[in-house]
Amino acid sequence: MTPSGPPRADAYPAREDRQRREDAVNSSPIDVVLAGARGHGRWHLENIRRLQEKGIVRLAGICELTPLGADELPEGLGRPAQSPDFGALLDATGARIAVICTPIPTHTDLALTAAERGVHLLLEKPPAPSYAEFRRMADGVAKAGVACQIGFQSLGSHAVPAIRRLIAEGAIGDVVGVGGAGAWARPESYYRRAPWAGRRRLNGVDVVDGVLTNPLAHAVATGLALLGTDRAEDVTGIETELLRANDIESDDTSCVRVTTPRGPVVVAATLCAEEPGDPYVLVHGTSGRITHWYKQDRVLVQRAGRGPEETEYGSTDLLENLAGHLTTGADLLVEPDATGAFMKVVEAIRLADDPLALPADAWHHLPEDGRRVVTGIDALVAACADTLSLYSELGAPWEPPNEVST
């Protein structure tokens, strides 16, 4: 997928003409172009189909280097235009929204290609591989005056504002900090799915595809959001411990502690779990705690003098929220600046030394699953979230390097 370069006067309709068309069709389905329809992009295809059935959007185009075959398109999506040229596809379809689900290093240029045309954005997480690229994207989008939603679906959970209210009401006393734990499993083939998978950089370009920056990035972003410290300026320090059991360039077993004026956010994560489970974030208070399993929108409140209270919440889809923003003025749930603190974490991981390879006796191979398992990692990940500690502070059997950035 190649961004089309600087806009030409005859390359697409003038911004004023597009705005007039937008005003005229606000009650009609919004035309959407999806960039990156394979891999995780298949989830977006199904979601677009769901919203198309509700009359909210219409899939107008797909941008892929190789066109999708008929068997790759879910039923009900019609025959959208297809092209490897993202800019040309936006011009031809007149789409109002672009969903970008492409390799991490392409996010900024593709986002700006859309923004230059007045096309609004749903940009998959992580929004960029470096803080500089993130700022180039966010500043360019703001200058173009288009709406941009970052694809942290966990931040669309109705549990997030509910937990913030509980914190503000003093339900668990004064907040001490937030922990996060993610014990997932990925086979070795996961790192062969694409040239950029498991890479820190590729052909001299930053990728930063690690456990905390991509598959379990939601744990970091959600922890920061619950504490109300999701802006870049909220971060005063970052400590990282990056390790790997797999034969990859990036990290698969890591932890991070983000220092903020409201307390620390500590997240530990692995893709080499013994028994994979649902990730969660844990808000610690002086008189209680709140556990949020963000993939389930489930919340458990435990506080002094009361029995445990468990609640399941709904969630607002981020593309549907973006469409609502364009048609009814609904507030966007995940604007770029609301991911600034997360991007500071990405930057700290990008600048850290390469991850430490765990010793051979720290992990074993499960041939039936085709994956590597770090011995004792499940309990260690949970202990980090429970104590707001790093691996090295909990007597890990290996010696993870601790890197501090401010």
URLIN-V657470 format. One record per helix or strand of 2 or more residues. SS is the DSSP state (A for helix, B for strand). FROM is the first residue (numbers start at 1). TO is the last residue. If there is no record, write none. Layout:
ss->SS from->FROM to->TO
ss->SS from->FROM to->TO
This chain:
ss->A from->15 to->24
ss->B from->30 to->35
ss->A from->41 to->53
ss->B from->57 to->63
ss->A from->70 to->72
ss->B from->81 to->83
ss->A from->86 to->93
ss->B from->97 to->100
ss->A from->104 to->116
ss->B from->120 to->123
ss->A from->131 to->144
ss->B from->148 to->150
ss->A from->153 to->156
ss->A from->158 to->168
ss->B from->175 to->183
ss->A from->188 to->192
ss->B from->201 to->202
ss->B from->205 to->206
ss->A from->217 to->227
ss->A from->232 to->234
ss->B from->235 to->244
ss->B from->253 to->260
ss->B from->263 to->270
ss->B from->280 to->285
ss->B from->288 to->293
ss->B from->298 to->303
ss->B from->309 to->312
ss->A from->318 to->328
ss->A from->336 to->351
ss->B from->356 to->357
ss->A from->360 to->362
ss->B from->363 to->366
ss->B from->371 to->374
ss->A from->377 to->387
ss->A from->391 to->394
ss->B from->403 to->405
